[in-house]
Amino acid sequence: MKKVLVFLLICLSSTVMFAQDLHWTMVTTGVAGMNTSMTGVLYIDHEMHPNPEFLEIGVFDQNDVCRGAKLPKWNNNKQKWIYQLIIKGDNDFTYYFKIYDHESEQELDYVDDFGEVITWGPGKKYGSISDLYEINFHNPNASGYTLNITPYTGENDHYYLISSPVGEVNVDAVDNMMSNTYDLYYFDQANDPLEWINYNQGEGEVPAFTALAQGKGYLYANSGDETGDDVVLTFTGTAPEVPEGGYSIPLAYVEGARLAGHNLIGNPFAEEVGINKEFYIMNAEGTELEAAEREYLNPMEGAFVVATEPEQTVVLGGAGGGGFNPGGSFKVRVSGTRGGDHAIIRFGQGEGLPKFMINPEHTNISFPMEDADYAVAYAENMGEMPVNFKAEKNGSYTMDFSAKNVEFGYLHLIDNKNGNDVDLLANPTYSFDALTTDYATRFKLVFATGNADDSFAFYSNGSFIISNDGNAMLQVVDVTGRILKSESINGCASVNVDAAPGVYMLRLINGDNMKVQKVVVK
């Protein structure tokens, strides 16, 4: 487990002061930087230290200069030893924490993983700290690193993508990993079409692997015992340090494989590390993979990354952190008779993530493209997207829709079964009844965002869908030059035209500006 020193921006009073000279000498230049006290309580391995009154906290910059130091005060209201720190400085700097034990007269060997930047305001008078008040420590001499696993039930799978923080380790050497009823899978894109290889393959069969490799990720679930408590996996050993410049993991690319380029990697360290490539993690319910919207991996966390060609690598913990921008995305979720599921459309270029259904009995929603189902699919800024929905049993279901970092001018859901056309900008939810015998591609999304580039129109369900800002005149012209439709529109619009199959020219006129696009109606 990480060691946590929790800091809260609260004003606490104290009546008892521990009388002791400070071990560290603060820098004398600069201004007192925090006009609100930074206060906190020291925890190690999530437990109070037995003698916190002897522990001095020091704040240091990247040049190892002490910018602040403090011994704790006893707080009668809280009945705890607390720290109140003032940080000095006159320019931006990255700060770290150290602990000194006045009882043993030595600096404790706890490593601070924080590394936050203090920024100084106008006139360089006061510094400011970001909205993060936990400072994480790990002990390089710790006896083990633990990961809590929520047991699965009949309603929830609770699968995890895990990795070893102590290098290669035999699975039977990890406490509780092989307890109760469990699933442990390795992923191999070359093993097409059975990419998931189960360690627990059944009675009388030789396990496919015996150890968790460094830098690899694994899929894991555990039934737990009858108490329902979390299963605590404990990895015993010494965690490696993150090398300067980061840790590179080679990515496999198997030409012709169904999931060519997909790699399940793992964080090989006992601390949070940045990652320089887009990646996919397990969702909070432990049922399906989702595109991560952060640029770091947690300790003991596994993740999928996608290589687009041979000999690519992914770097963990390198300078500059993640270095990628997830961009805009649009999530479709479904909930109903049994559990739920979700899928994501991302806008821009990239590699989609195929749908990995761990439990085929669960409700399934995905985007079918080129004979494959995708959990994460990429799309242009306007067009149509078929939505694949499969009910595992007859019942009532609800879809809901949400967007992040993208503005829509037009967003409709088409229910091909009953002809319903739902304006999702007016109502982002849709409830319906479904049968197990319904055809999978029952739904379709039709959308246009606010940045459709040179393309501004496409044809869908008897209408031209127009992406537009402000007022404009739309003209629809057939191959003979005849104007079939001339209509004033304001913003994005759906313009109904009874168009036979063929080629049409669309003109979008705004004052002296005109855009022209050819649209093929099939």
Backbone torsions as a table, in degrees:
resi	resn	phi	psi	omega
1	MET	NA	151.5	174.8
2	LYS	-72.7	151.2	172.8
3	LYS	-89.5	133.9	-171.8
4	VAL	-124.3	127.6	171.3
5	LEU	-110.9	110.2	-172.1
6	VAL	-93.1	126.2	177.9
7	PHE	-114.1	128.4	177.3
8	LEU	-119.8	137.3	177.2
9	LEU	-82.5	81.1	178.0
10	ILE	-133.0	155.7	180.0
11	CYS	-100.1	112.0	-177.1
12	LEU	-114.6	144.3	175.9
13	SER	-105.9	156.8	179.7
14	SER	-140.3	152.7	-179.5
15	THR	-115.0	-13.6	-178.3
16	VAL	-121.0	131.9	179.4
17	MET	-118.1	130.0	177.7
18	PHE	-77.1	115.6	-175.2
19	ALA	-84.1	106.6	-177.9
20	GLN	-162.9	136.8	175.5
21	ASP	-67.9	145.8	178.0
22	LEU	-72.5	146.4	176.9
23	HIS	-78.4	-41.1	-177.5
24	TRP	-96.4	143.6	177.2
25	THR	-100.0	123.8	-178.0
26	MET	-75.7	154.7	174.6
27	VAL	-63.3	142.2	-175.7
28	THR	-93.8	-17.7	179.3
29	THR	-86.5	164.8	176.8
30	GLY	95.4	-177.7	-174.9
31	VAL	-114.0	151.9	172.4
32	ALA	-63.4	118.7	-163.2
33	GLY	-91.1	-21.4	-174.2
34	MET	-113.3	117.3	178.4
35	ASN	-84.9	-2.6	169.5
36	THR	-123.0	132.2	-176.0
37	SER	-64.7	139.1	171.1
38	MET	-91.4	114.3	-175.0
39	THR	-120.5	156.0	-178.6
40	GLY	-172.5	172.3	178.6
41	VAL	-125.4	137.4	-175.7
42	LEU	-88.5	126.0	173.6
43	TYR	-122.5	144.6	172.7
44	ILE	-129.5	124.2	-173.2
45	ASP	55.0	39.6	176.9
46	HIS	62.9	19.6	176.9
47	GLU	-129.3	150.8	177.6
48	MET	-65.9	139.4	174.5
49	HIS	-68.5	141.1	-176.0
50	PRO	-64.7	-26.3	-179.4
51	ASN	-133.3	65.3	-175.7
52	PRO	-67.0	-21.7	-177.8
53	GLU	-64.9	-15.6	179.5
54	PHE	-94.8	-3.1	-172.3
55	LEU	-99.7	118.4	178.2
56	GLU	-94.7	136.5	176.8
57	ILE	-102.6	130.6	176.5
58	GLY	-119.3	141.6	177.3
59	VAL	-108.3	126.4	-174.6
60	PHE	-127.7	147.1	175.8
61	ASP	-90.6	-175.7	-175.3
62	GLN	-67.5	-15.4	176.0
63	ASN	-96.9	13.3	178.8
64	ASP	63.0	30.9	174.7
65	VAL	-94.1	130.7	-178.7
66	CYS	-73.3	120.1	-179.7
67	ARG	-103.3	-6.9	179.4
68	GLY	179.8	146.8	178.4
69	ALA	-151.1	149.9	-177.0
70	LYS	-161.3	142.6	167.4
71	LEU	-95.9	158.3	-174.9
72	PRO	-78.4	161.7	173.0
73	LYS	-118.0	148.9	176.7
74	TRP	-82.6	130.7	179.8
75	ASN	-111.4	115.4	-176.5
76	ASN	-65.8	-37.8	-178.4
77	ASN	-65.1	-43.1	-178.0
78	LYS	-87.9	-17.1	-175.6
79	GLN	56.2	43.5	-179.8
80	LYS	-145.1	157.6	170.4
81	TRP	-83.1	125.5	-178.4
82	ILE	-123.1	160.3	178.0
83	TYR	-113.4	143.2	172.4
84	GLN	-130.1	113.6	-171.5
85	LEU	-111.9	138.5	168.9
86	ILE	-113.9	128.5	-176.4
87	ILE	-107.6	130.9	-179.3
88	LYS	-101.1	148.7	177.0
89	GLY	171.0	169.1	176.8
90	ASP	-138.6	9.2	176.4
91	ASN	-154.7	166.9	179.7
92	ASP	-63.2	140.6	174.3
93	PHE	-158.1	156.3	175.4
94	THR	-87.3	131.0	-177.0
95	TYR	-118.5	152.2	-179.3
96	TYR	-134.6	163.9	-179.7
97	PHE	-115.0	147.2	172.6
98	LYS	-131.6	160.9	179.7
99	ILE	-125.0	131.2	175.6
100	TYR	-119.4	130.4	-179.3
101	ASP	-97.6	110.8	-179.0
102	HIS	-75.0	-17.2	178.7
103	GLU	-75.0	-45.2	178.8
104	SER	-92.9	-7.3	-179.1
105	GLU	55.5	52.1	176.1
106	GLN	-153.4	153.8	175.4
107	GLU	-77.8	131.3	-177.8
108	LEU	-76.0	146.0	-174.5
109	ASP	-88.1	51.5	174.8
110	TYR	-103.9	135.9	-175.0
111	VAL	-99.8	126.7	179.5
112	ASP	-84.3	124.4	-179.7
113	ASP	-99.2	9.5	-167.6
114	PHE	-76.5	-76.3	177.8
115	GLY	65.6	47.4	179.4
116	GLU	-85.8	157.1	179.7
117	VAL	-102.5	129.9	170.7
118	ILE	-91.2	128.5	176.6
119	THR	-109.4	146.5	-175.1
120	TRP	-109.1	136.1	-171.5
121	GLY	-80.5	-170.1	-178.3
122	PRO	-55.0	134.7	-179.6
123	GLY	74.3	5.3	178.4
124	LYS	56.3	32.9	-176.2
125	LYS	-87.0	-44.0	-177.3
126	TYR	-129.3	142.9	174.7
127	GLY	-91.9	164.7	177.7
128	SER	-136.7	146.8	179.9
129	ILE	-114.4	141.9	-177.5
130	SER	-69.0	170.6	-174.2
131	ASP	-77.4	66.0	179.8
132	LEU	-149.7	117.2	-171.5
133	TYR	-122.3	27.0	173.5
134	GLU	-119.4	133.5	176.6
135	ILE	-116.4	117.3	-172.0
136	ASN	-95.2	131.6	176.9
137	PHE	-116.5	149.2	165.4
138	HIS	-132.7	150.3	-177.2
139	ASN	-101.0	114.0	-179.0
140	PRO	-63.0	-16.1	178.5
141	ASN	-103.7	17.9	-177.9
142	ALA	-65.2	150.4	-178.1
143	SER	-79.1	-17.3	-179.4
144	GLY	-175.6	161.9	178.2
145	TYR	-121.2	132.0	-171.5
146	THR	-114.4	150.2	179.0
147	LEU	-136.7	122.3	-179.4
148	ASN	-84.0	128.5	-179.9
149	ILE	-115.3	120.2	175.5
150	THR	-76.1	127.1	-178.0
151	PRO	-63.3	149.4	176.2
152	TYR	-85.8	154.9	178.4
153	THR	-129.1	-174.6	178.3
154	GLY	-66.3	-22.4	-177.3
155	GLU	-100.8	-20.2	-176.2
156	ASN	-134.0	135.9	-178.9
157	ASP	-81.5	-43.0	-177.7
158	HIS	52.8	55.0	171.2
159	TYR	-82.6	150.0	179.7
160	TYR	-128.9	146.3	166.5
161	LEU	-97.5	115.0	-172.1
162	ILE	-120.6	166.5	174.8
163	SER	-152.1	163.5	179.8
164	SER	-90.4	132.5	177.0
165	PRO	-92.9	3.2	-174.0
166	VAL	-125.0	32.3	-178.7
167	GLY	78.3	-166.6	-179.9
168	GLU	-65.5	133.2	-176.7
169	VAL	-144.5	136.4	175.4
170	ASN	-64.6	141.7	-176.3
171	VAL	-64.4	-32.0	-179.7
172	ASP	-77.8	-4.2	176.5
173	ALA	-92.8	-6.4	177.3
174	VAL	-92.1	115.7	-176.6
175	ASP	-56.0	129.5	174.4
176	ASN	74.7	-2.2	-178.5
177	MET	-64.4	-35.1	-177.3
178	MET	-106.8	21.4	177.5
179	SER	-85.9	161.6	176.8
180	ASN	56.8	-151.5	172.5
181	THR	-98.4	128.8	-173.1
182	TYR	-138.7	161.5	169.9
183	ASP	-124.6	135.1	177.3
184	LEU	-140.9	116.6	-174.4
185	TYR	-121.3	144.1	168.3
186	TYR	-108.0	146.1	-179.2
187	PHE	-107.5	130.9	179.8
188	ASP	-139.9	108.6	-178.1
189	GLN	-61.9	-23.8	-178.8
190	ALA	-75.1	-16.8	-176.9
191	ASN	-88.1	51.4	-176.6
192	ASP	-71.7	129.8	5.2
193	PRO	-100.5	12.4	-178.7
194	LEU	-105.7	70.8	-173.5
195	GLU	-68.7	-25.2	179.2
196	TRP	-88.0	121.4	-178.3
197	ILE	-112.1	119.9	-172.7
198	ASN	-89.1	128.1	173.8
199	TYR	-63.6	-44.1	-177.6
200	ASN	-90.5	76.6	-170.3
201	GLN	-83.3	-7.0	178.9
202	GLY	122.3	164.4	-175.4
203	GLU	-62.7	133.2	175.4
204	GLY	84.3	-1.8	-178.8
205	GLU	-105.1	147.5	180.0
206	VAL	-79.0	129.1	178.0
207	PRO	-58.6	146.0	-177.6
208	ALA	-74.1	-23.8	176.9
209	PHE	-153.6	158.9	-176.2
210	THR	-121.4	-10.8	-174.4
211	ALA	-137.1	152.5	170.8
212	LEU	-89.0	121.2	-176.2
213	ALA	-85.3	152.9	178.9
214	GLN	-66.6	131.1	178.0
215	GLY	82.1	2.7	178.2
216	LYS	-104.7	152.3	175.9
217	GLY	-109.7	157.2	-177.5
218	TYR	-140.5	152.7	177.2
219	LEU	-97.5	129.0	-172.7
220	TYR	-141.6	145.0	172.6
221	ALA	-149.9	153.2	-178.6
222	ASN	-142.3	139.6	-178.1
223	SER	-75.1	-21.3	-175.8
224	GLY	73.1	177.8	178.4
225	ASP	-97.9	-171.3	-174.1
226	GLU	-71.0	-15.4	-178.8
227	THR	-75.4	-21.9	-177.0
228	GLY	81.2	2.5	179.0
229	ASP	-70.6	159.7	176.1
230	ASP	-61.0	149.0	171.4
231	VAL	-91.1	124.7	-176.4
232	VAL	-101.2	109.3	174.3
233	LEU	-82.8	130.9	179.8
234	THR	-120.5	119.4	176.7
235	PHE	-97.3	118.3	-178.0
236	THR	-99.1	133.2	179.5
237	GLY	145.5	-172.8	-179.4
238	THR	-103.8	127.3	179.6
239	ALA	-77.3	135.8	176.3
240	PRO	-70.2	155.7	175.5
241	GLU	-85.4	148.4	177.7
242	VAL	-70.3	120.3	-177.5
243	PRO	-68.9	153.3	176.1
244	GLU	-61.9	130.6	-176.9
245	GLY	91.3	-7.8	175.8
246	GLY	98.1	172.3	-177.4
247	TYR	-114.9	119.6	-176.7
248	SER	-94.1	134.0	176.6
249	ILE	-117.1	118.4	176.9
250	PRO	-65.6	142.3	-179.6
251	LEU	-109.1	134.5	178.9
252	ALA	-82.0	147.0	174.6
253	TYR	-140.4	107.8	-176.8
254	VAL	-100.7	105.5	-177.8
255	GLU	-57.8	130.7	176.7
256	GLY	87.2	-10.0	179.2
257	ALA	-71.2	151.1	-179.9
258	ARG	-59.2	-37.5	-179.8
259	LEU	-115.7	46.2	-178.1
260	ALA	-55.3	129.5	176.1
261	GLY	90.7	-9.1	-179.3
262	HIS	-81.8	126.1	-177.9
263	ASN	-129.3	134.2	174.4
264	LEU	-99.4	103.1	-178.1
265	ILE	-100.7	174.6	177.9
266	GLY	-144.9	149.9	174.9
267	ASN	-71.3	114.9	-176.5
268	PRO	-88.2	12.2	-176.0
269	PHE	-119.6	164.0	-179.9
270	ALA	-93.2	21.6	179.4
271	GLU	-141.7	163.2	178.4
272	GLU	-66.3	136.2	179.5
273	VAL	-133.2	144.0	173.6
274	GLY	-70.6	160.2	179.4
275	ILE	-138.0	138.2	-172.2
276	ASN	-99.1	20.2	-178.4
277	LYS	-143.3	147.4	175.8
278	GLU	-58.3	143.7	-175.7
279	PHE	-146.8	167.8	-174.1
280	TYR	-129.1	135.4	-175.7
281	ILE	-125.7	171.3	176.6
282	MET	-74.6	140.6	178.1
283	ASN	-71.1	171.6	-173.7
284	ALA	-63.9	-28.3	-179.4
285	GLU	-81.8	-11.2	-178.9
286	GLY	71.5	30.4	-177.5
287	THR	-115.0	-22.1	-172.5
288	GLU	-158.9	155.7	177.5
289	LEU	-81.2	150.3	177.3
290	GLU	-141.0	156.7	177.0
291	ALA	-71.7	127.6	-179.6
292	ALA	-72.8	143.8	176.8
293	GLU	-115.5	33.0	173.7
294	ARG	-136.1	170.6	-174.4
295	GLU	-118.0	32.4	178.8
296	TYR	-149.4	158.1	173.7
297	LEU	-107.7	140.1	176.0
298	ASN	-77.7	160.8	174.4
299	PRO	-58.2	139.9	177.0
300	MET	64.0	21.4	180.0
301	GLU	-103.1	137.6	172.8
302	GLY	-101.3	161.1	-178.9
303	ALA	-157.7	151.4	173.4
304	PHE	-91.3	134.8	168.5
305	VAL	-127.9	157.8	-174.2
306	VAL	-121.8	122.1	172.7
307	ALA	-88.8	137.3	-179.6
308	THR	-95.1	-9.4	178.9
309	GLU	-162.6	167.3	-178.9
310	PRO	-63.7	157.4	172.0
311	GLU	66.9	27.2	172.2
312	GLN	-90.1	160.2	178.7
313	THR	-133.3	164.1	169.5
314	VAL	-123.0	140.7	-176.5
315	VAL	-112.6	128.2	177.3
316	LEU	-107.8	133.0	174.8
317	GLY	76.9	13.3	-179.6
318	GLY	-78.5	171.5	179.2
319	ALA	-64.1	142.2	175.8
320	GLY	90.7	-0.4	175.5
321	GLY	65.6	-137.8	-172.8
322	GLY	-68.9	-52.5	179.0
323	GLY	74.0	20.9	174.7
324	PHE	-133.8	157.8	-179.6
325	ASN	-120.1	111.0	-178.6
326	PRO	-59.4	-26.2	177.8
327	GLY	73.1	-163.5	-178.3
328	GLY	-77.6	149.6	178.6
329	SER	-148.2	160.5	-177.2
330	PHE	-138.9	117.8	-173.8
331	LYS	-103.9	134.9	174.1
332	VAL	-113.6	123.3	180.0
333	ARG	-118.9	150.9	175.3
334	VAL	-134.1	139.4	175.0
335	SER	-136.7	152.3	-177.9
336	GLY	179.6	-140.4	-170.3
337	THR	-55.4	-40.9	176.4
338	ARG	-137.0	107.4	174.1
339	GLY	63.7	-161.8	-179.2
340	GLY	-151.6	177.9	-178.9
341	ASP	-160.0	167.1	176.8
342	HIS	-150.9	162.1	175.7
343	ALA	-145.7	159.0	-170.9
344	ILE	-130.5	135.0	168.2
345	ILE	-101.4	127.8	173.8
346	ARG	-110.7	145.7	-179.0
347	PHE	-102.3	132.4	-177.3
348	GLY	117.1	-169.7	-177.9
349	GLN	-88.5	152.2	177.6
350	GLY	159.1	177.8	178.5
351	GLU	-100.1	129.5	177.5
352	GLY	-76.8	161.4	178.4
353	LEU	-108.0	118.2	177.6
354	PRO	-60.9	155.4	-178.6
355	LYS	-77.1	117.3	175.8
356	PHE	-102.6	98.4	178.5
357	MET	-89.6	109.8	-179.8
358	ILE	-71.0	-41.0	179.2
359	ASN	-117.4	105.9	-176.0
360	PRO	-67.1	-11.5	179.5
361	GLU	-81.4	-9.8	-178.1
362	HIS	-82.6	156.9	172.5
363	THR	-55.3	140.0	-172.4
364	ASN	-130.1	125.2	172.7
365	ILE	-128.5	134.0	-175.4
366	SER	-158.1	176.9	177.5
367	PHE	-114.0	110.3	-179.6
368	PRO	-78.7	127.5	178.9
369	MET	-145.4	126.0	175.8
370	GLU	50.6	51.8	175.9
371	ASP	64.2	20.9	177.0
372	ALA	-135.9	147.7	176.6
373	ASP	-96.9	135.1	-176.5
374	TYR	-117.7	135.9	170.9
375	ALA	-79.9	-33.9	175.8
376	VAL	-128.9	118.0	-179.0
377	ALA	-120.5	149.0	177.8
378	TYR	-101.4	145.7	-177.1
379	ALA	-143.5	160.4	170.3
380	GLU	-74.0	179.3	-175.1
381	ASN	-81.3	-1.2	173.5
382	MET	-155.9	151.5	179.3
383	GLY	145.3	-158.2	-179.9
384	GLU	-121.0	150.3	178.9
385	MET	-140.1	113.0	174.9
386	PRO	-65.8	142.5	179.9
387	VAL	-116.2	118.7	-178.3
388	ASN	-91.0	120.3	177.9
389	PHE	-127.4	129.5	179.3
390	LYS	-129.1	116.4	177.9
391	ALA	-86.7	134.2	179.2
392	GLU	-81.8	-15.6	173.9
393	LYS	-155.3	157.5	178.4
394	ASN	-61.5	139.4	179.4
395	GLY	169.7	-173.0	179.2
396	SER	-100.9	139.8	-176.5
397	TYR	-136.4	159.6	176.8
398	THR	-133.5	131.0	171.2
399	MET	-102.4	140.4	170.3
400	ASP	-132.4	156.5	-168.4
401	PHE	-133.3	138.8	177.9
402	SER	-147.3	147.6	-179.2
403	ALA	-119.9	150.3	175.9
404	LYS	-134.3	128.0	177.9
405	ASN	61.2	30.1	176.7
406	VAL	-150.3	138.1	177.7
407	GLU	-107.2	131.4	179.1
408	PHE	-103.5	139.3	170.3
409	GLY	-97.3	-24.1	-178.6
410	TYR	-150.2	127.8	-179.0
411	LEU	-152.2	109.1	-177.8
412	HIS	-128.9	145.7	171.9
413	LEU	-108.1	127.5	178.7
414	ILE	-105.6	123.1	173.6
415	ASP	-97.0	102.2	-174.8
416	ASN	-67.9	-18.6	-177.5
417	LYS	-72.6	-41.9	-177.9
418	ASN	-120.7	3.4	176.3
419	GLY	80.6	6.2	179.5
420	ASN	-65.4	135.7	176.6
421	ASP	-119.1	108.5	-171.5
422	VAL	-105.4	123.4	174.9
423	ASP	-81.2	103.4	-174.9
424	LEU	-74.7	-16.6	174.9
425	LEU	-73.6	-27.2	177.0
426	ALA	-86.4	-36.3	-179.6
427	ASN	-146.5	106.8	-173.5
428	PRO	-81.7	15.7	176.9
429	THR	-128.7	153.4	178.4
430	TYR	-146.4	121.9	179.3
431	SER	-105.2	143.1	-174.7
432	PHE	-157.7	161.1	172.3
433	ASP	-99.1	141.9	-178.2
434	ALA	-136.3	148.3	175.6
435	LEU	-113.7	154.3	177.6
436	THR	-64.8	-19.5	-178.7
437	THR	-89.9	-3.3	178.1
438	ASP	-61.1	144.5	176.2
439	TYR	-69.6	146.6	-168.1
440	ALA	-64.1	-44.0	-175.2
441	THR	-86.7	59.5	-176.9
442	ARG	-76.5	-29.0	-171.6
443	PHE	-114.5	161.1	176.4
444	LYS	-148.3	136.7	173.3
445	LEU	-99.6	135.5	174.6
446	VAL	-122.3	125.0	-170.7
447	PHE	-147.6	156.4	171.6
448	ALA	-147.8	125.5	179.3
449	THR	-91.7	177.7	-177.9
450	GLY	-78.1	-2.5	-179.9
451	ASN	-132.8	74.3	-175.3
452	ALA	-88.8	7.9	177.9
453	ASP	57.6	-139.3	-175.6
454	ASP	-74.6	-29.4	177.7
455	SER	-80.6	130.8	-178.0
456	PHE	-128.3	1.0	-175.5
457	ALA	-151.0	151.8	167.7
458	PHE	-153.4	166.8	-174.1
459	TYR	-107.8	134.0	179.3
460	SER	-154.0	127.8	172.6
461	ASN	51.8	45.2	175.6
462	GLY	82.9	8.0	-178.6
463	SER	-137.0	148.5	168.5
464	PHE	-88.6	125.0	178.6
465	ILE	-94.4	120.8	-172.1
466	ILE	-112.8	128.0	172.6
467	SER	-98.7	119.7	-171.0
468	ASN	-153.9	148.3	172.5
469	ASP	-110.1	128.9	175.8
470	GLY	77.5	-161.4	-178.3
471	ASN	-88.3	142.1	178.5
472	ALA	-159.4	162.3	174.9
473	MET	-106.0	126.1	177.6
474	LEU	-103.2	130.9	173.7
475	GLN	-122.4	132.3	176.5
476	VAL	-109.5	120.2	-172.8
477	VAL	-121.3	133.3	177.6
478	ASP	-86.7	-176.4	-173.4
479	VAL	-68.8	-18.6	178.9
480	THR	-86.6	-3.9	-178.2
481	GLY	91.7	1.1	-178.9
482	ARG	-76.3	131.8	177.7
483	ILE	-81.1	110.0	-179.4
484	LEU	-81.5	-28.6	-176.5
485	LYS	-150.6	135.2	173.8
486	SER	-135.6	115.5	-171.4
487	GLU	-146.4	137.7	175.6
488	SER	-82.9	132.0	-179.7
489	ILE	-128.0	156.7	178.5
490	ASN	-128.7	108.2	-175.9
491	GLY	77.6	-163.8	178.3
492	CYS	-66.9	147.0	-174.1
493	ALA	-152.4	159.8	171.4
494	SER	-114.6	116.2	-175.0
495	VAL	-111.5	115.4	-177.5
496	ASN	-75.5	126.2	177.8
497	VAL	-140.7	127.0	177.1
498	ASP	-79.8	82.1	-172.4
499	ALA	-102.4	123.9	173.9
500	ALA	-73.2	159.6	176.6
501	PRO	-53.6	134.8	-179.7
502	GLY	158.3	-167.2	-177.4
503	VAL	-108.0	135.3	-178.8
504	TYR	-132.3	147.3	173.8
505	MET	-104.9	131.2	177.8
506	LEU	-112.8	130.8	177.5
507	ARG	-113.4	130.8	176.6
508	LEU	-116.9	108.0	-170.4
509	ILE	-109.7	124.2	178.1
510	ASN	-132.0	93.8	-175.7
511	GLY	65.1	-123.8	179.2
512	ASP	-86.2	-4.5	-178.6
513	ASN	-97.2	138.8	178.3
514	MET	-141.4	133.1	173.1
515	LYS	-113.5	140.3	-178.7
516	VAL	-125.2	136.8	178.5
517	GLN	-140.5	139.4	174.6
518	LYS	-90.7	131.8	179.8
519	VAL	-126.8	129.8	178.4
520	VAL	-98.5	123.8	176.2
521	VAL	-100.9	122.2	-178.1
522	LYS	-97.6	NA	NA
